[in-house]
Amino acid sequence: MADDRRSEDEDGLDARRVSAILAAIEADDTSALNDLLEPLHPADVADLLEQIRPDARRHLLALWSREIDGDILSEISDAIREEVITSMPPEAVAEAVRDLDTDDVVDILEDLEEPAQEAILSALDGVDRVAVEQAMSYPEYSAGRLMQREVVVAPLHWTVGEMIDHLRNTDWLPDQFYHVILVDPRMKPVAYVTLGRLLSARREVALKDIVEDSFRTIEASEPEADVAYLFNQYHLISCPVVDAAGRLVGVITIDDAMNVLDEEHQEDMLRMAGVDDEATLADTVWEATRGRALWLFVNLLTAILASLVIGLFADTIDQMVALAVLMPIVASMGGNAGTQSMTVAVRALATRDLTPRNAPRVIRREVAVGALNGAVFGLIMALVAGFWFGMPMLAVVIGLAMLLTLMAAALGGIVIPMALERAGIDPALASGPFVTTVTDVVGFFAFLGLATWVLM
């Protein structure tokens, strides 16, 4: 067991191997570079290309570009894929993409400029090129772009034995497939059979007698986000894709759907932080700055608005410095509470768990949570402020302000994402600044307003 673990470590992309690869690049030692890269999984090679400095990457590609295959190209980040492809000799590109499924070729082509796209298309066989071009004709981020055209089909009247004989006698099959799709004479999919049930059934059993209940189809024009939801919601392994007339045009497999889910998750995380959803570690300083500046500017405007609220109570703050000491606590607690509710709401909207039907119940729950947390932490802060400053009424003020702020934060955190989605705006992208504004404005206004009313 220990030897197995050591072997796995030796084949992985650890710090020692990366250092040895960089040394081989510096020494122009192609033989050593081949020995170091050959055991690596394509995903590890892609990670290496993304992690090293641009000058080292260019040097590596100059030494090793003929060894890059289609599996590596499909794993490389969109940010550097074009750089890698344009550095490869045309014949190496042709060899790399020739054995890929159409969905992988389309994934590579999507983010390339037209000259690089044409170089890859020209490397494909005529039939494969037509299939890829047809897939590229579908809208971006649609099921048609996500599907592979290589599909295993059978007539509805076949038996298990006929299907097995067909599979054994077929010269070429997809690298990965999980179902045999049953079609009618018009090439419309009507059911599918898993390979497991196919292999466990007797030869004389009709395929239509062992079909799966999970059968569904997806129209090629449907957004890929809906595809990912369908796979996740109904635990699909693969799903046929049909055109507007209901004819079979391809199939989407679970690995592609999970890639979409992963990308959607990463995009939501970046957008909620106010970062360009296409940002990567390979971005230049200017690209990274430009991708973050817009929402920093929006945050600046919301901060100015909060400052204007503070300015309304400048005289109160001048007369009681303790208020300035306690204000950041109110703002921080409100901001965190708002972020918690907002994160729950954005995630629930993405998974379609939050709907107009259950929205009132969810809003009531979040406000109740905010009120309970506000009461608990308001009491704690009241005790701290009373002991700290020796002013019982100041303790009452900050306790009530904490209660009102956390309730407002919970309400804003759930209502604002819902309102943005209703308006057709991505809630993951725009909720943060608006929720922050609500919590800051309400928090400062509640705290300073109560202080002015009770203490002055």
C-alpha positions as CSV (number, residue, x, y, z in Angstrom):
1,M,0.0,0.0,0.0
2,A,2.8,2.4,0.9
3,D,4.6,1.6,-2.4
4,D,1.3,2.4,-4.3
5,R,1.0,5.8,-2.5
6,R,4.6,6.6,-3.3
7,S,4.1,5.7,-6.9
8,E,1.1,8.0,-7.1
9,D,3.0,10.8,-5.5
10,E,5.9,10.4,-8.0
11,D,3.4,10.7,-10.9
12,G,1.7,13.8,-9.5
13,L,2.4,17.5,-10.0
14,D,4.3,18.2,-6.8
15,A,6.7,21.1,-6.0
16,R,9.7,18.9,-6.6
17,R,8.6,17.9,-10.1
18,V,7.7,21.4,-11.0
19,S,11.2,22.6,-10.0
20,A,12.8,19.8,-12.0
21,I,10.6,20.7,-15.1
22,L,11.6,24.4,-14.8
23,A,15.3,23.3,-14.6
24,A,14.9,21.2,-17.7
25,I,13.3,24.1,-19.5
26,E,16.1,26.4,-18.5
27,A,18.7,23.9,-19.7
28,D,16.9,23.2,-23.0
29,D,16.9,19.5,-22.0
30,T,14.1,18.0,-24.1
31,S,14.9,14.5,-23.1
32,A,14.6,15.3,-19.4
33,L,11.5,17.3,-20.0
34,N,9.8,14.4,-21.8
35,D,10.7,12.0,-18.9
36,L,9.2,14.4,-16.3
37,L,6.0,15.2,-18.3
38,E,5.2,11.8,-19.7
39,P,3.8,10.2,-16.5
40,L,1.5,13.2,-15.8
41,H,-2.2,13.2,-16.3
42,P,-3.4,15.6,-19.0
43,A,-5.1,17.8,-16.3
44,D,-1.8,18.0,-14.5
45,V,0.1,19.1,-17.6
46,A,-2.7,21.8,-18.2
47,D,-2.3,23.0,-14.6
48,L,1.5,23.2,-15.1
49,L,1.1,25.4,-18.2
50,E,-1.3,27.7,-16.3
51,Q,0.9,28.0,-13.2
52,I,4.3,28.8,-14.6
53,R,5.5,32.2,-15.8
54,P,4.6,33.2,-19.3
55,D,8.2,33.2,-20.5
56,A,8.7,29.7,-19.0
57,R,5.5,28.5,-20.7
58,R,6.6,29.8,-24.1
59,H,10.0,28.1,-23.7
60,L,8.3,24.8,-22.6
61,L,6.0,24.9,-25.6
62,A,8.9,25.5,-27.9
63,L,10.6,22.4,-26.6
64,W,7.5,20.1,-26.1
65,S,4.6,21.4,-28.3
66,R,4.7,18.3,-30.6
67,E,3.9,16.1,-27.6
68,I,0.7,18.0,-26.6
69,D,-2.4,15.8,-27.4
70,G,-6.1,16.5,-27.6
71,D,-6.7,15.5,-23.9
72,I,-4.3,18.1,-22.8
73,L,-5.7,20.8,-25.0
74,S,-9.2,20.1,-23.7
75,E,-8.0,20.6,-20.1
76,I,-6.1,23.8,-20.7
77,S,-7.8,27.0,-19.4
78,D,-9.5,29.2,-22.0
79,A,-7.1,32.1,-20.9
80,I,-4.0,30.4,-22.4
81,R,-5.5,27.9,-24.8
82,E,-5.0,30.0,-27.9
83,E,-1.4,30.8,-27.0
84,V,-0.7,27.1,-26.7
85,I,-2.4,26.2,-30.0
86,T,-0.8,29.0,-32.0
87,S,2.6,27.9,-30.7
88,M,2.1,24.3,-32.0
89,P,3.0,23.2,-35.5
90,P,-0.1,22.7,-37.7
91,E,0.5,19.0,-38.1
92,A,0.8,18.7,-34.2
93,V,-2.6,20.5,-33.8
94,A,-4.1,18.2,-36.4
95,E,-2.9,15.1,-34.7
96,A,-4.0,16.4,-31.3
97,V,-7.7,17.1,-32.2
98,R,-8.3,14.3,-34.7
99,D,-9.3,11.7,-32.1
100,L,-11.4,14.1,-29.9
101,D,-15.1,13.8,-29.6
102,T,-17.0,16.7,-31.2
103,D,-18.0,18.2,-27.9
104,D,-14.3,18.5,-26.9
105,V,-13.4,20.0,-30.3
106,V,-16.2,22.6,-29.9
107,D,-15.1,23.4,-26.4
108,I,-11.6,24.2,-27.7
109,L,-12.9,26.2,-30.7
110,E,-15.3,28.4,-28.7
111,D,-12.8,30.8,-27.3
112,L,-10.4,31.0,-30.2
113,E,-10.0,33.7,-32.8
114,E,-11.1,32.8,-36.3
115,P,-7.6,32.0,-37.7
116,A,-7.0,29.5,-34.9
117,Q,-10.4,28.0,-35.4
118,E,-9.8,27.5,-39.1
119,A,-6.5,25.9,-38.4
120,I,-8.2,23.2,-36.2
121,L,-11.2,22.8,-38.6
122,S,-8.9,22.2,-41.5
123,A,-7.2,19.4,-39.6
124,L,-10.5,17.4,-39.2
125,D,-11.8,14.8,-41.6
126,G,-14.8,16.0,-43.7
127,V,-17.5,14.3,-41.7
128,D,-16.0,15.5,-38.4
129,R,-15.6,19.0,-39.7
130,V,-19.3,19.1,-40.7
131,A,-20.4,17.8,-37.3
132,V,-18.3,20.4,-35.5
133,E,-19.5,23.3,-37.7
134,Q,-23.1,22.2,-37.1
135,A,-22.5,22.2,-33.4
136,M,-20.9,25.7,-33.6
137,S,-24.0,27.0,-35.4
138,Y,-26.0,26.6,-32.2
139,P,-26.2,29.6,-29.7
140,E,-23.3,30.0,-27.3
141,Y,-23.8,28.3,-23.9
142,S,-26.5,26.1,-25.4
143,A,-27.0,22.3,-25.3
144,G,-26.1,22.1,-28.9
145,R,-22.6,23.4,-28.1
146,L,-22.3,21.0,-25.2
147,M,-23.4,17.8,-26.9
148,Q,-21.2,15.2,-28.7
149,R,-22.5,14.0,-32.1
150,E,-21.2,10.5,-31.6
151,V,-24.2,8.5,-30.4
152,V,-25.0,4.8,-30.1
153,V,-28.5,4.2,-31.3
154,A,-30.8,1.2,-32.1
155,P,-34.2,0.6,-33.5
156,L,-37.0,0.1,-31.0
157,H,-37.7,-3.5,-32.2
158,W,-34.1,-4.9,-31.6
159,T,-33.3,-7.5,-29.0
160,V,-30.4,-7.5,-26.6
161,G,-28.6,-10.1,-28.7
162,E,-28.9,-8.0,-31.9
163,M,-27.6,-4.9,-30.0
164,I,-24.6,-6.8,-28.5
165,D,-23.7,-8.2,-32.0
166,H,-24.0,-4.7,-33.5
167,L,-21.7,-3.2,-30.8
168,R,-19.1,-6.0,-31.3
169,N,-19.1,-5.6,-35.1
170,T,-19.0,-1.8,-35.2
171,D,-15.6,-0.5,-36.2
172,W,-15.8,2.7,-34.1
173,L,-17.7,3.6,-30.9
174,P,-17.5,6.7,-28.7
175,D,-14.8,6.7,-26.0
176,Q,-17.5,7.2,-23.4
177,F,-21.2,6.3,-23.6
178,Y,-23.6,5.0,-20.9
179,H,-26.9,4.4,-22.8
180,V,-28.1,2.9,-26.0
181,I,-30.7,5.3,-27.4
182,L,-33.7,3.7,-29.0
183,V,-35.2,5.6,-31.9
184,D,-38.3,5.4,-34.1
185,P,-38.1,5.3,-37.9
186,R,-38.0,9.1,-38.0
187,M,-34.9,9.2,-35.8
188,K,-36.8,10.5,-32.8
189,P,-35.5,9.1,-29.5
190,V,-38.2,7.3,-27.5
191,A,-36.2,5.6,-24.7
192,Y,-32.8,4.4,-23.7
193,V,-31.2,1.4,-22.1
194,T,-28.2,1.4,-19.8
195,L,-25.2,-0.7,-20.6
196,G,-25.5,-2.5,-17.3
197,R,-29.0,-3.7,-18.0
198,L,-28.0,-4.5,-21.6
199,L,-25.2,-6.8,-20.5
200,S,-27.2,-8.5,-17.7
201,A,-30.2,-9.3,-19.8
202,R,-30.7,-12.5,-21.9
203,R,-30.1,-12.2,-25.7
204,E,-33.7,-12.8,-26.6
205,V,-35.1,-9.9,-24.4
206,A,-36.4,-6.9,-26.4
207,L,-34.6,-3.7,-25.7
208,K,-38.0,-1.9,-25.2
209,D,-38.6,-4.2,-22.2
210,I,-35.5,-3.0,-20.3
211,V,-35.7,0.8,-20.8
212,E,-35.0,3.3,-18.0
213,D,-37.7,5.4,-16.4
214,S,-35.3,8.4,-16.2
215,F,-35.5,9.0,-20.0
216,R,-35.7,12.7,-21.0
217,T,-34.6,14.7,-24.0
218,I,-33.1,18.2,-24.3
219,E,-33.7,20.6,-27.2
220,A,-30.4,21.7,-28.7
221,S,-31.3,25.4,-28.2
222,E,-31.8,25.1,-24.4
223,P,-29.3,27.0,-22.2
224,E,-26.5,24.8,-20.8
225,A,-27.5,26.0,-17.3
226,D,-30.8,24.3,-17.7
227,V,-29.0,21.1,-18.9
228,A,-26.9,21.1,-15.7
229,Y,-30.0,21.6,-13.6
230,L,-31.7,18.7,-15.3
231,F,-28.8,16.4,-14.7
232,N,-28.5,17.4,-11.1
233,Q,-32.2,17.3,-10.4
234,Y,-33.0,14.0,-11.9
235,H,-29.6,12.2,-11.4
236,L,-29.0,11.6,-15.1
237,I,-26.0,10.0,-16.6
238,S,-26.6,11.0,-20.2
239,C,-29.4,12.7,-22.1
240,P,-30.3,12.7,-25.8
241,V,-30.3,16.1,-27.6
242,V,-33.0,16.8,-30.2
243,D,-33.5,19.5,-32.8
244,A,-36.7,21.6,-33.1
245,A,-38.4,18.7,-34.9
246,G,-37.6,16.2,-32.2
247,R,-34.9,14.3,-34.2
248,L,-31.8,13.0,-32.4
249,V,-28.8,15.2,-33.0
250,G,-26.4,14.3,-30.2
251,V,-26.0,13.3,-26.6
252,I,-24.8,15.1,-23.5
253,T,-22.9,13.0,-20.9
254,I,-22.6,13.6,-17.2
255,D,-19.0,14.8,-17.4
256,D,-20.0,17.7,-19.6
257,A,-23.0,18.6,-17.3
258,M,-20.7,18.5,-14.2
259,N,-18.3,20.8,-16.0
260,V,-21.1,23.3,-16.5
261,L,-22.1,23.1,-12.8
262,D,-18.5,23.7,-11.8
263,E,-18.2,26.7,-14.1
264,E,-21.6,28.1,-12.9
265,H,-20.4,27.7,-9.3
266,Q,-17.1,29.5,-10.0
267,E,-18.8,32.3,-11.9
268,D,-21.2,32.8,-9.0
269,M,-18.4,32.9,-6.5
270,L,-16.4,35.5,-8.6
271,R,-19.4,37.6,-9.3
272,M,-20.5,37.8,-5.7
273,A,-17.0,39.1,-4.9
274,G,-17.3,41.7,-7.7
275,V,-14.7,40.0,-9.9
276,D,-15.0,39.4,-13.7
277,D,-16.4,35.9,-14.1
278,E,-13.7,35.1,-16.7
279,A,-10.8,36.1,-14.4
280,T,-7.9,33.6,-14.0
281,L,-4.5,33.6,-12.5
282,A,-3.1,33.9,-16.1
283,D,-4.6,37.4,-16.5
284,T,-2.3,40.4,-16.8
285,V,-2.2,43.2,-14.2
286,W,-4.3,45.4,-16.6
287,E,-6.9,42.6,-17.3
288,A,-7.2,41.9,-13.5
289,T,-7.5,45.6,-12.7
290,R,-10.1,46.3,-15.4
291,G,-12.2,43.2,-14.3
292,R,-12.4,44.4,-10.7
293,A,-12.7,48.2,-11.1
294,L,-16.4,48.5,-12.0
295,W,-17.7,47.0,-8.9
296,L,-15.1,48.7,-6.7
297,F,-16.5,51.9,-8.2
298,V,-20.1,50.9,-7.4
299,N,-18.9,50.1,-3.8
300,L,-17.4,53.5,-3.6
301,L,-20.7,55.1,-4.5
302,T,-22.5,53.0,-1.9
303,A,-19.9,53.9,0.7
304,I,-20.4,57.6,-0.1
305,L,-24.1,57.2,0.5
306,A,-23.5,55.6,3.9
307,S,-21.1,58.4,4.7
308,L,-23.9,60.9,3.8
309,V,-26.1,59.2,6.4
310,I,-23.3,59.6,9.0
311,G,-22.9,63.2,8.0
312,L,-26.6,63.9,9.0
313,F,-25.6,63.1,12.6
314,A,-22.3,64.8,12.8
315,D,-23.3,67.0,15.7
316,T,-24.4,63.9,17.7
317,I,-21.1,62.2,17.0
318,D,-19.2,65.3,18.1
319,Q,-21.0,65.4,21.4
320,M,-20.5,61.7,22.1
321,V,-17.3,60.1,20.8
322,A,-18.5,56.7,22.0
323,L,-20.8,56.6,19.0
324,A,-17.9,56.7,16.6
325,V,-16.2,53.8,18.5
326,L,-19.4,51.6,18.2
327,M,-20.5,52.4,14.7
328,P,-18.1,50.0,13.0
329,I,-19.5,47.1,15.1
330,V,-23.0,47.8,13.9
331,A,-21.9,48.1,10.3
332,S,-19.8,44.9,10.4
333,M,-22.5,42.8,12.0
334,G,-25.1,44.1,9.5
335,G,-22.8,43.4,6.6
336,N,-22.1,39.9,7.7
337,A,-25.8,39.1,8.3
338,G,-26.7,40.5,4.9
339,T,-24.1,38.5,3.2
340,Q,-25.3,35.3,4.9
341,S,-28.9,35.8,3.7
342,M,-27.8,36.9,0.3
343,T,-25.6,33.8,-0.2
344,V,-28.5,31.6,0.8
345,A,-30.8,33.4,-1.6
346,V,-28.4,33.4,-4.6
347,R,-27.7,29.7,-4.2
348,A,-31.4,28.9,-3.8
349,L,-32.3,30.9,-6.9
350,A,-29.5,29.1,-8.9
351,T,-30.8,25.7,-7.8
352,R,-34.5,26.8,-8.3
353,D,-35.3,26.0,-4.7
354,L,-36.5,29.6,-4.1
355,T,-39.6,30.3,-6.2
356,P,-42.5,32.8,-6.1
357,R,-44.6,30.1,-4.4
358,N,-42.3,29.6,-1.4
359,A,-40.8,33.1,-1.3
360,P,-43.1,34.5,1.5
361,R,-42.3,31.6,3.8
362,V,-38.5,32.0,3.1
363,I,-38.6,35.8,3.7
364,R,-40.5,35.3,7.0
365,R,-37.9,32.7,8.1
366,E,-34.9,34.9,7.2
367,V,-36.4,37.9,9.0
368,A,-37.1,35.8,12.0
369,V,-33.5,34.5,12.0
370,G,-32.3,38.1,11.7
371,A,-34.5,39.2,14.6
372,L,-33.3,36.3,16.8
373,N,-29.7,36.9,16.0
374,G,-30.2,40.7,16.4
375,A,-31.8,40.2,19.9
376,V,-29.0,37.8,21.0
377,F,-26.1,39.9,19.8
378,G,-27.8,43.2,20.6
379,L,-28.0,42.0,24.2
380,I,-24.4,41.0,24.2
381,M,-23.3,44.3,22.7
382,A,-25.5,46.2,25.2
383,L,-23.8,44.5,28.1
384,V,-20.4,45.3,26.6
385,A,-21.2,48.9,25.8
386,G,-22.8,49.4,29.3
387,F,-19.7,48.1,31.0
388,W,-17.3,49.8,28.6
389,F,-18.8,53.3,28.7
390,G,-20.9,53.2,31.9
391,M,-23.9,54.6,30.1
392,P,-27.1,52.5,30.5
393,M,-29.0,54.3,27.8
394,L,-26.2,53.9,25.3
395,A,-26.4,50.2,25.9
396,V,-30.1,50.3,25.1
397,V,-29.5,52.3,21.9
398,I,-26.9,49.9,20.5
399,G,-28.9,46.9,21.5
400,L,-32.0,48.2,19.6
401,A,-29.8,49.3,16.7
402,M,-28.3,45.8,16.4
403,L,-31.8,44.2,16.4
404,L,-33.1,46.6,13.6
405,T,-29.9,46.3,11.6
406,L,-29.8,42.5,11.5
407,M,-33.5,42.3,10.6
408,A,-33.0,44.8,7.8
409,A,-29.9,42.9,6.6
410,A,-31.8,39.6,6.6
411,L,-34.7,41.1,4.7
412,G,-32.4,42.9,2.1
413,G,-30.3,39.8,1.7
414,I,-33.3,37.7,0.5
415,V,-35.4,40.3,-1.2
416,I,-32.7,42.1,-3.3
417,P,-31.5,38.9,-5.1
418,M,-35.1,38.0,-5.9
419,A,-35.9,41.4,-7.2
420,L,-32.8,41.5,-9.4
421,E,-33.6,38.1,-10.9
422,R,-37.2,39.3,-11.6
423,A,-35.7,42.3,-13.4
424,G,-33.5,40.0,-15.5
425,I,-30.2,40.9,-13.7
426,D,-27.9,38.2,-12.5
427,P,-28.3,38.3,-8.7
428,A,-24.9,36.8,-8.1
429,L,-23.3,39.8,-9.9
430,A,-25.3,42.7,-8.5
431,S,-26.6,41.7,-5.1
432,G,-23.5,42.5,-3.1
433,P,-23.3,46.3,-3.5
434,F,-27.1,46.7,-3.0
435,V,-27.2,44.6,0.1
436,T,-24.2,46.4,1.5
437,T,-25.9,49.7,0.9
438,V,-29.0,48.6,2.7
439,T,-27.2,47.3,5.7
440,D,-24.9,50.3,6.1
441,V,-27.6,52.9,5.6
442,V,-30.1,51.2,7.9
443,G,-27.5,50.4,10.5
444,F,-26.0,53.9,10.7
445,F,-29.4,55.5,10.5
446,A,-30.9,53.3,13.2
447,F,-27.9,53.6,15.6
448,L,-27.3,57.3,15.2
449,G,-31.0,58.2,14.9
450,L,-31.8,56.4,18.2
451,A,-28.7,57.9,19.8
452,T,-29.9,61.4,18.8
453,W,-33.4,60.7,20.0
454,V,-32.6,59.0,23.3
455,L,-29.3,60.5,24.4
456,M,-29.3,64.1,23.2
